[in-house]
Amino acid sequence: MGKTLLDKVWESHAVRELPSGQTQLFIGLHLIHEVTSPQAFAMLRDLKLPVKYPHRTFATIDHIVPTESQARPFRDSLAETMTQSLTDSCREFNIEFFDLRSGQQGIVHVIGPEKGLTQPGMTIACGDSHTSTHGAFGTIAFGIGTSQIRDVLASQCLAISKPKIRKIDVTGTLSRGVYAKDVILSIIHKLGVMGGIGYAYEYAGPVIEAMTMEERLTICNMSIEGGARCGYINPDDTTFAYLDNRQYAPKNGAFDRARSYWSGAASDPDASYDDVVTLNGNDIEPMVTWGINPGQSVPVNGCIPDPESVAPDERDSVAEAMAFMSFEAGRPMKGTPINVAFIGSCTNGRISDLRAAAAIAKGGKVAKHVKALVVPGSMDVARQAKEEGLDEVFREAGFQWRAAGCSMCLAMNPDKLQGREVCASSSNRNFKGRQGSPTGRTLLMSPSMAAAAAIAGEVVDVRDMLNPA
């Protein structure tokens, strides 16, 4: 019987089985940022412990960094304190820090892949739930809490239980105007936000195999929104081509040797799975969330469901969402007015996302009542976008072009919704209060759909705005 990538990576990084039944798992790469790490460093100091392998930990600032003026000290005193704390800790423990002065700062799940730090067959941990993003390279990547950050800093290990494995096959091909974001929203809609609890997701099938690395990153990023512990895609030639010549990737002959190892990490053809689910990619349409969790979504031409039409155990949450969003059953999703459009985040703040959104924005104008933000996922993405003139495309259309950061995805910075504003967002969560206002409302969609909504002033089908192929 063959093995899955989860089996192989787990076995190769297992130090021992603990009395609790958990595995002591070695972590190959540890990524940290300014929000969840200061407390962990304080714990190390209290325990008088060093960082075990500082060369395996890399730091950045992303969550609290402002995207308008990034001059130090930050106007937000808490943001300044947290940033300075991480700066001091990285200096004290000899950890490489991609801060603003480095010219390499960005969202942690954007810079890891773009620098070649994320490589197939790894175990990766970070104090952020969207660490599952890195699974796009064939890694087993977990979000962890502050006490676990302390453990990894001190020992490079985690105590963790191995999840079950579900294979999700996406067959067929995607239609024009349907993107990776629509695929993962469709998966979450089908399986639910709790469907992945206890599982790792292996994404496979012709649609996944045809995706670029940046599209795969979007898929794996939102595994956590589906309840999964992590999600991954088997490494292939697309993976290897992306990593070639990246800053931290192996070079010359070492790359060829690494490629051989990476290939062997992929799931065997006869591997066994705890569950297999199939979606037909031909049937996937542009998706929009209407509720207060990422599973509450419909195709753009669909209607908001009637609570009586859903499963009994979902009726209360549907009724709660409809009341919060001020939506009525049977209301068409298309035509919903918006106040804000946000293009960015670790889900959709990469160069391909900005290109897709710019293709919609070009020649158009943001609706007068809409505030539209474009926030690159990293300084490297911003530089590349400027080289291609994408920033000017957005500015001419009336979008605000910002500096790299998490921005309005979670609003731990000045970018926040106000009052009952409705935001068309390319981010990953539409929870109550997620974008900074306790009463603000979030509609998740692809970057192209968000750009189209910004120009129309309401939710529209982006396929109607695409030029014929």
C-alpha positions in Angstrom: 0.0 0.0 0.0 1.4 3.4 -1.0 1.7 6.5 1.2 0.3 10.0 1.0 2.5 13.0 1.2 1.1 13.6 4.7 2.3 10.1 5.7 5.8 10.6 4.2 6.4 14.1 5.6 5.0 13.1 9.0 7.2 10.0 9.3 10.4 11.8 8.2 9.9 14.6 10.8 8.6 12.5 13.7 11.0 12.5 16.6 9.0 10.2 18.8 5.5 9.3 20.0 4.6 11.1 23.2 2.8 9.4 26.2 -0.3 11.5 25.2 -0.4 9.8 21.8 0.7 12.9 20.1 3.8 13.1 17.9 6.9 15.2 18.7 7.3 16.7 15.3 10.4 18.5 14.1 9.6 21.8 12.3 11.7 22.5 9.3 10.7 26.2 8.9 9.4 28.6 11.5 7.9 31.9 10.4 7.0 34.6 12.9 5.4 38.1 12.8 4.9 41.0 15.2 1.5 40.0 16.7 1.9 36.5 18.2 5.7 36.3 18.8 6.6 39.0 21.4 4.9 37.0 24.2 6.7 33.8 23.1 10.1 35.6 23.3 9.2 36.9 26.7 8.6 33.3 27.8 12.0 32.3 26.5 13.6 35.0 28.5 11.7 34.0 31.7 12.9 30.4 31.2 16.5 31.6 30.3 16.4 29.6 27.1 18.0 30.3 23.7 16.4 29.9 20.3 17.5 26.4 19.4 18.0 26.8 15.6 17.8 30.5 14.8 18.6 29.9 11.1 15.3 28.0 10.7 13.2 31.0 11.9 12.4 34.1 9.7 10.4 37.2 10.8 8.4 39.9 9.2 5.8 42.5 10.1 2.5 42.4 8.4 -0.6 42.4 10.6 -0.4 45.8 12.3 1.8 47.7 9.8 -0.1 50.7 8.3 -0.4 50.8 4.5 -0.6 54.6 4.0 2.3 56.1 5.9 4.9 53.5 7.1 7.1 56.1 8.7 8.4 55.1 12.1 7.4 55.5 14.8 4.0 54.4 13.8 1.1 56.7 14.9 -0.5 53.7 16.6 1.6 53.3 19.8 0.7 49.6 20.2 1.8 48.8 16.6 5.0 50.6 17.3 5.6 48.8 20.6 4.9 45.4 19.0 7.2 46.1 16.0 10.0 47.3 18.2 9.6 44.3 20.4 10.0 41.9 17.4 13.0 44.0 16.2 14.7 43.7 19.5 14.0 40.0 19.8 15.3 39.2 16.3 18.5 41.2 17.1 18.9 39.4 20.4 18.4 35.9 19.1 20.0 36.4 15.7 16.9 35.8 13.6 16.6 37.2 10.1 14.0 39.9 10.0 12.4 41.2 6.8 11.4 44.6 8.2 10.5 47.8 6.4 14.2 48.8 6.1 15.1 45.5 4.4 13.0 46.3 1.3 11.7 42.7 1.6 8.8 43.1 4.0 5.5 41.6 3.3 2.7 39.3 4.5 4.3 36.2 6.0 2.5 33.8 3.7 3.5 35.8 0.7 7.2 36.3 1.3 7.8 32.7 2.4 7.0 31.3 -1.0 8.4 34.2 -3.1 11.8 33.9 -1.3 12.0 30.2 -1.8 11.9 29.5 1.9 8.8 27.3 1.4 9.9 24.0 -0.1 8.3 20.6 -0.7 8.5 17.9 1.9 8.8 20.4 4.8 7.0 20.9 8.0 6.2 24.6 8.6 4.7 26.4 11.6 3.7 30.0 12.1 1.6 31.8 14.7 -1.1 32.5 12.1 -4.0 30.3 11.1 -3.4 30.8 7.4 0.0 28.9 7.5 -1.9 26.2 5.5 -1.1 28.5 2.5 2.4 26.9 2.3 0.9 23.5 1.6 0.7 24.6 -2.1 4.3 23.4 -2.3 3.7 20.0 -0.9 4.4 20.9 2.7 2.6 20.1 6.0 2.1 23.6 7.4 0.2 24.5 10.6 -0.9 27.6 12.3 0.1 27.5 16.0 -0.5 29.5 19.2 1.8 31.6 21.3 2.9 28.8 23.7 3.6 26.6 20.7 5.7 29.4 19.1 7.7 29.3 22.4 8.1 25.5 22.0 9.3 25.8 18.4 11.8 28.6 19.2 13.2 26.6 22.2 13.2 23.1 20.7 12.3 23.3 17.0 9.5 20.8 17.8 5.8 20.6 18.3 3.6 18.2 20.2 0.8 17.5 17.7 -1.7 14.8 16.6 -1.6 13.5 13.1 -4.8 14.4 11.3 -6.8 12.1 9.0 -6.5 12.7 5.3 -9.3 13.6 2.8 -8.5 13.9 -0.9 -10.5 16.5 -2.8 -10.5 15.9 -6.6 -11.5 18.8 -8.8 -12.2 17.4 -12.2 -12.9 19.1 -15.6 -11.8 22.6 -16.4 -12.7 26.1 -15.2 -14.7 28.5 -17.3 -13.3 31.9 -18.1 -13.9 34.3 -15.3 -13.7 31.5 -12.7 -10.7 31.6 -10.5 -8.9 29.7 -7.7 -10.9 31.7 -5.1 -14.1 30.4 -6.6 -12.8 26.9 -6.4 -12.0 27.0 -2.7 -15.2 28.9 -1.9 -17.1 26.1 -3.7 -15.2 23.4 -1.7 -16.0 25.1 1.6 -19.7 25.6 0.5 -19.9 21.9 -0.3 -18.1 20.5 2.8 -18.9 23.2 5.3 -16.8 25.3 7.6 -16.5 22.4 10.0 -16.3 19.6 7.4 -12.5 19.5 7.7 -12.2 19.2 11.4 -9.7 16.4 12.2 -8.5 16.2 8.6 -5.7 17.4 6.3 -7.0 18.1 2.8 -5.1 16.9 -0.3 -6.2 18.9 -3.3 -5.9 17.0 -6.6 -7.4 16.5 -10.0 -7.1 18.2 -13.4 -8.2 21.7 -12.3 -5.6 21.8 -9.4 -2.9 20.3 -11.6 -3.5 23.1 -14.2 -3.1 25.9 -11.7 -0.1 28.1 -11.3 1.7 28.2 -7.9 -0.1 31.4 -7.0 -3.5 29.9 -7.7 -2.5 26.9 -5.6 -1.5 29.2 -2.7 -5.0 30.6 -2.8 -6.5 27.2 -2.6 -4.4 26.0 0.3 -4.7 29.3 2.1 -8.4 28.8 2.9 -8.1 25.2 4.0 -8.5 26.5 7.6 -11.8 28.2 6.6 -13.0 24.7 5.8 -12.1 23.4 9.2 -9.0 21.4 8.0 -5.8 21.3 10.1 -3.8 21.9 6.9 -4.1 21.5 3.2 -1.6 20.6 0.5 -1.0 19.9 -3.2 1.5 17.4 -4.4 4.7 19.0 -5.8 5.2 18.7 -9.6 7.1 20.5 -12.4 5.0 23.6 -11.8 6.3 23.7 -8.2 9.9 23.1 -9.2 9.9 25.7 -12.0 8.6 28.3 -9.5 11.3 27.5 -7.0 14.2 27.6 -9.4 16.5 30.6 -8.7 14.5 31.8 -5.7 16.7 33.5 -3.0 16.6 30.6 -0.5 16.1 27.7 -2.8 19.0 25.3 -3.4 21.3 26.3 -6.2 23.0 24.5 -9.1 23.6 20.8 -8.4 21.9 21.1 -5.0 18.7 22.1 -6.7 18.7 18.9 -8.8 19.2 16.8 -5.7 16.5 18.6 -3.9 14.1 18.2 -6.9 14.6 14.4 -6.7 13.7 14.4 -3.0 10.8 16.8 -3.5 9.4 14.5 -6.2 9.5 11.5 -3.9 7.5 13.4 -1.3 4.3 13.3 -3.5 1.6 10.9 -2.7 1.9 7.5 -4.2 -0.7 6.5 -6.9 -1.9 3.7 -4.7 -2.0 5.7 -1.5 -5.0 5.2 0.8 -7.3 8.0 2.1 -9.8 8.3 4.9 -12.2 10.1 2.5 -12.4 11.2 -1.1 -14.6 14.0 -2.4 -15.1 15.0 -6.0 -16.1 18.4 -7.5 -16.7 19.1 -11.2 -14.8 22.2 -12.1 -17.0 22.7 -15.2 -19.9 23.5 -12.8 -18.1 26.1 -10.7 -19.2 29.7 -11.1 -17.9 33.0 -9.6 -18.8 32.7 -5.9 -19.8 35.4 -3.4 -20.4 35.0 0.3 -23.6 36.5 1.7 -23.3 35.5 5.4 -20.9 35.5 8.3 -18.8 32.5 7.6 -17.0 31.5 4.4 -19.3 28.5 3.8 -22.3 30.8 3.5 -21.9 31.6 -0.2 -23.8 31.3 -3.5 -22.8 31.6 -7.2 -23.0 35.3 -8.2 -26.2 34.7 -10.1 -27.8 32.8 -7.2 -30.0 33.9 -4.4 -29.8 34.1 -0.6 -31.2 30.9 0.8 -34.4 30.5 2.8 -33.5 29.2 6.3 -36.2 26.6 5.9 -34.5 25.2 2.8 -31.2 24.3 4.6 -30.4 21.4 6.9 -32.0 21.7 10.3 -28.6 22.1 12.1 -27.8 25.1 9.8 -31.0 27.0 10.2 -30.0 29.0 13.2 -26.7 30.1 11.7 -28.4 31.1 8.4 -31.1 33.1 10.3 -28.4 34.8 12.4 -26.4 35.7 9.2 -29.4 37.0 7.4 -30.3 39.2 10.4 -26.8 40.5 10.7 -26.4 41.2 7.0 -29.9 42.7 6.7 -30.6 40.3 3.8 -33.9 38.6 2.9 -34.4 35.0 1.7 -34.6 34.8 -2.1 -32.8 38.0 -2.7 -30.5 37.9 -5.7 -26.8 38.2 -4.8 -26.1 40.2 -8.0 -27.0 43.8 -7.5 -26.1 44.0 -3.8 -24.7 47.5 -3.3 -21.2 47.9 -1.8 -19.4 50.8 -0.1 -15.8 49.4 0.0 -13.7 47.2 -2.2 -10.5 45.5 -0.9 -8.0 43.7 -3.1 -5.2 42.2 -1.1 -4.4 39.7 1.8 -2.4 36.5 2.0 -5.2 34.9 0.0 -5.2 37.2 -3.0 -2.4 39.8 -2.7 0.1 38.3 -5.2 1.1 39.7 -8.6 -1.2 37.4 -10.5 -4.2 38.6 -8.4 -3.3 42.3 -9.1 -2.9 41.6 -12.8 -6.4 40.0 -12.9 -8.0 42.9 -11.0 -6.2 45.5 -13.1 -7.5 43.9 -16.3 -11.0 44.6 -15.0 -10.1 48.1 -13.6 -8.4 49.3 -16.8 -10.4 52.0 -18.6 -13.1 52.0 -15.8 -13.8 54.3 -12.9 -14.6 53.3 -9.3 -18.2 54.2 -8.5 -18.5 57.5 -6.7 -19.8 56.1 -3.5 -17.2 53.3 -3.2 -13.8 53.5 -1.5 -11.4 51.0 -3.2 -8.1 49.8 -1.9 -5.4 47.7 -3.6 -2.7 46.4 -1.1 0.2 44.4 -2.5 1.1 41.3 -0.4 4.8 42.2 -0.3 7.3 44.9 -1.3 8.5 42.5 -4.1 4.9 42.3 -5.4 4.6 46.1 -5.2 7.8 46.6 -7.1 6.8 44.1 -9.8 3.3 45.7 -10.1 4.9 49.2 -10.6 7.3 47.8 -13.2 4.2 46.6 -15.1 2.3 49.8 -14.6 -0.4 48.1 -12.6 -0.3 50.8 -9.9 -1.1 53.5 -12.5 -3.9 51.4 -13.9 -5.5 51.3 -10.5 -4.9 54.9 -9.6 -6.4 56.1 -12.9 -9.5 54.0 -12.2 -9.8 55.6 -8.8 -8.4 52.9 -6.6 -6.1 53.8 -3.7 -2.7 52.1 -4.1 -1.2 51.2 -0.7 2.0 49.7 0.7 2.4 46.1 1.6 0.6 44.6 4.6 -2.4 42.6 5.8 -4.5 45.8 5.7 -8.3 45.4 5.7 -8.2 41.6 5.8 -8.4 41.7 9.6 -8.1 45.5 10.4 -5.4 45.3 13.1 -4.2 48.5 11.5 -5.8 51.8 10.3 -7.6 50.1 7.4 -11.1 49.5 8.8 -14.7 49.4 7.7 -17.0 52.1 9.3 -20.4 51.4 10.6 -22.6 49.2 8.4 -20.4 49.5 5.3 -20.5 46.5 2.9 -17.1 45.4 1.6 -16.4 43.4 -1.5 -13.2 41.7 -0.3 -10.6 39.3 -1.8 -9.6 38.3 1.7 -10.5 35.0 3.5 -12.9 35.7 6.4 -16.3 37.4 6.6 -16.8 37.0 10.4 -18.7 39.7 12.3 -16.2 42.5 13.1 -13.4 40.9 11.0 -12.8 44.1 9.0 -12.7 46.5 11.9 -16.4 47.5 12.4 -18.6 45.4 14.8 -21.4 46.0 12.4 -19.5 46.0 9.1 -20.4 43.4 6.4 -18.0 41.5 4.2 -18.7 39.7 0.9 -15.8 37.4 0.0 -15.0 37.0 -3.7 -12.1 36.8 -6.2 -9.9 39.9 -6.9 -11.5 40.2 -10.3 -15.0 40.1 -8.9 -14.0 42.7 -6.2 -12.6 45.0 -8.9 -15.8 44.6 -11.0 -17.9 45.4 -7.9 -15.8 48.5 -7.2 -16.5 49.9 -10.7 -20.2 48.9 -10.8 -20.8 50.0 -7.2 -22.6 46.6 -6.6 -22.0 42.9 -6.9 -21.8 42.0 -10.6 -20.8 38.9 -12.6 -17.2 39.6 -13.7 -17.8 37.5 -16.8 -20.0 40.2 -18.2 -17.0 42.6 -18.0 -14.4 40.4 -19.6 -13.4 41.0 -23.2 -14.1 38.0 -25.5 -11.2 35.6 -25.5 
